[in-house]
Amino acid sequence: MMKRLLRLASVVFCIFLLSACAQHAPQIRIDQQATQTEAEQVWAKYLANARRNPTSQPFSIRSSFRFKTSETSNRASLIMWGNGATPVRIDIIGPFGSIVASLRMSNLQSIIYEPDSKRAVYSDSGQDLLVRMGLPIPVSVQDIIALLRGNYTKLFPTTYDTAYVEGAANIAYTFSTPVSNKNTSQKLTNGVLVLNKQGLPVVWEQKDKSMSISFEKYKDRQPTKIRVLAGTERSALFLIKDRTIPVSPFDPKALQLVLPPDTKLEPIRPMQ
């Protein structure tokens, strides 16, 4: 049961669960360095788009997601809500409408509960949770949630190092590695971020090509289809159905995850 619970939990972060070998990361074509004027104009649009989605406001998101590994292929629905960066509540809904896992993510502790088995596991941070699940990745769960909310600057840097012309009309940006600071959310810097002329992300690709994030569809400058490839054996596809800003913040009780008295609670351990 616990392995099943961990697999369900990992679905929430399926941004890092990748697909069959037949899928390949988008090929970034850097032809020449972009002019300073054009690079700055596109980057300014990118920052303006990012400021439209502050992390401090309440939010509610409904999304379907499909994920594949070399051994599994599944789909489910995701409901996510919160009043800001943390805490965040997440419910994973199965094919028949029942909740198969409930999660509460915060900077202090993350809890995953599976109603069927009445078991729950916890971790002291979103980053630790992913690492212990066998996903040693450079971002935290909170960063992934910010990505789905359209808060790009929670994941990517706010300043760039060099800009290049990519393909026919895009601009590709590279970044300098920032000084490590434990008080800030770790960001992706070791790679290339491609923006279109409207300043909207097109793709992020790790320098070693171990992971890519493609933004395939937008509505009102918000991503509605995000595909993630990592390595050659895992993939994830988010199809965001609804993204709203509540008129008033959620009641604190709505952000709690109350476990039944007979729940078996234990710390998360690496998958075997």
Secondary structure, 3 states (H helix, E strand, C coil): CHHHHHHHHHHHCHHHCCCCCCCCCCCCCEEEECCHHHHHHHHHHHHHHHHCCCCCCCEEEEEEEEEECCCCEEEEEEEEEECCCCCEEEEEECCCCCEEEEEEECCCCEEEEECCCCEEEEECCHHHHHHHCCCCCCCCHHHHHHHHHCCHHHCCCCCCCEEEEECCCEEEEECCCCCCCCCCCCCCCCEEEEECCCCCEEEEEECCCCEEEEEEEEECCEEEEEEEEECCCEEEEEEEEEEECCCCCCCHHHHCCCCCCCCEEEECCCCC
